[in-house]
């Protein structure tokens, strides 16, 4: 889990405080003692903004219109022993739940040193050979639902929904072939075109 605090040094936007769990994917990592580790870190979480859009007190803030926003984070990193460096992209937005909503994008560069205790050792205590068997096939059903506001600010909110059917066939313990059929309904797009 990672946390963030951005002080935008701007009375219109204010500050952002956020938290997001993340997962690291390694591209280059031969073993636990390899010289360099290269990978990406991806995370999704929540952020709180101190200053949001208000028609009277803060009409210039076209970026953030709600205090609570979603955070999307991605980072390309390099690790060498206890040193690390990376470049990250972080986006905060309410997903057009409330307008105006341009969102905030931050690109950052990091350089650091890791401190900690001895590395954790993991013991595999449970194994299910039926999971991820080669040739196993299956179907997954997914749905999403939400609301989206269109201009003008304070305008009507429209229902947004989607449905997916995903079929898969495992070809190894780590790989699968998939196909999907997706349907999205966004009434707000029709209203924006009028």
Secondary structure, DSSP 8 states (H G I E B T S, - for coil): -EEEEEE---TTT-EEEEEEEEEEEEEE-SSTT-SEEEEEEEEEEEEEES---BTTTBTT--S--SSEEEEEEEEEEEEETTEEEEEEEEEEE-TTSSSS---EEEEEEEEEE---SS----------TTTT-TT-EEEEEEEEEEEEE-SSTT--EEEEEEEEEEEEEESSSS-EEEEEEEEEEEHHHHHHH-
